[in-house]
């Protein structure tokens, strides 16, 4: 019996050892399962985060494309506005030149008109003096003619002198 008791004791010790081994393996398996679950959860979190980053990247890329398109449009429009402004400036310079020419013509004609008016006024003033002077000369010549006609040496029969 001693052998049997030793055998039972050895078997109980073996069973206890195997139970401990089974428990430790069970705990190790549960820990591995927990780690695997944690790893899967972390992988899912990383996948969700990757999806968020992909979405953010796509959104940023779309916004960048829109911003670049807006910048190109603004640059093109600015070039157009600059060209229109240059044309407007050229036209304004052209008009200013034409206006300056017209002002010069106006001033030249105005000065000519003022000069002609002044000459006409002077001629009118001197014309009255000239008329008086010529009337005086005409009266003097008529008086002289009357004197010559009344003189005894005058030709008879009303001949003209």
URSUL-V479096 format. One line per field, one symbol per residue. ss: DSSP state (~ for helix, > for strand, _ for the rest). A space follows every 50 residues. Layout:
# URSUL-V479096
ss = ???
This chain:
# URSUL-V479096
ss = _~~~~~~~~~~~~~~~~~~~~~~~~~~~~~~~~~~~~~~~~~~~~~~~~~ ~~~~~~~~~~~~~~~~~~~~~~~~~~~~~~~~~~~~~~~~~~~~~~~~~~ ~~~~~~~~~~~~~~~~~~~~~~~~~~~~~~~~~~~~~~~~~~~~~~~~~~ ___________
